[in-house]
């Protein structure tokens, strides 16, 4: 899937006549990172992908081939799994698609002993319920350890990243604003 996303980003950027430098300025992502993304040699976070899609003026779903759901209910047999970022074994979008939706629900599974490399800052809020494992969140320079059955909720405008220091997978229900897909 990442190779297909990389190809679509490169083709869209070129068809719009946007240089890597211009895309870098619009996204606040480095030219070298964007070049690596387009060549499919590095993975990206959903936040980075959203910045790229916004800068290109396209919906993020057009890069991911996520179909529109005709129902407000997501059935388990229709689960969409995104292998977008190597830090997460699975990204499973949970939200239905409808106009003016504000929330994005995701089921995230993070590899053991993994630290998100990218410190993220964006508009909105993030809410995480830890289903299994223990997550360490670094938010605005402060560390918060959140265990199974616990919740953390914070403004996404603060610099933040997630770490799994455990030797088991970390499973989290995440609800964010604004909607991503």
C-alpha angles and dihedrals in degrees: 000000000000092000090053092048090049091051093049092049092051094045093047093047092049094045089054091049093239118150123220087248092055091046089049091053092049095047101033086230119129121260090236092053092049091048090052091048091052091049091048094237097122135037126235138210124245087251092057091045090050091051090051094047092048092048090051090047095238133119113259089233090066088064094047102041092230108165122226112256117231092205136059087228123078108210118211091235090058095053116148114211119197119201092194107132126031092223089068120056087199139016110188115185108217104178126100120233120248137136119285094008111169104186131068119199119199135174107215129192115189126197120249116269095012131143122193105241095205119074104214131213123173142135119283140037136289128211122186129187111193108225097179135355129018124286127203114208121192107202121177090339095309122113122226123185111205120189135200111298093020131110136217123192124181144154111269089217088081117082106260145169137172128230132190106203093170128099091235133067117275116226120195139173106220127193117185141173133251103041112252105196 
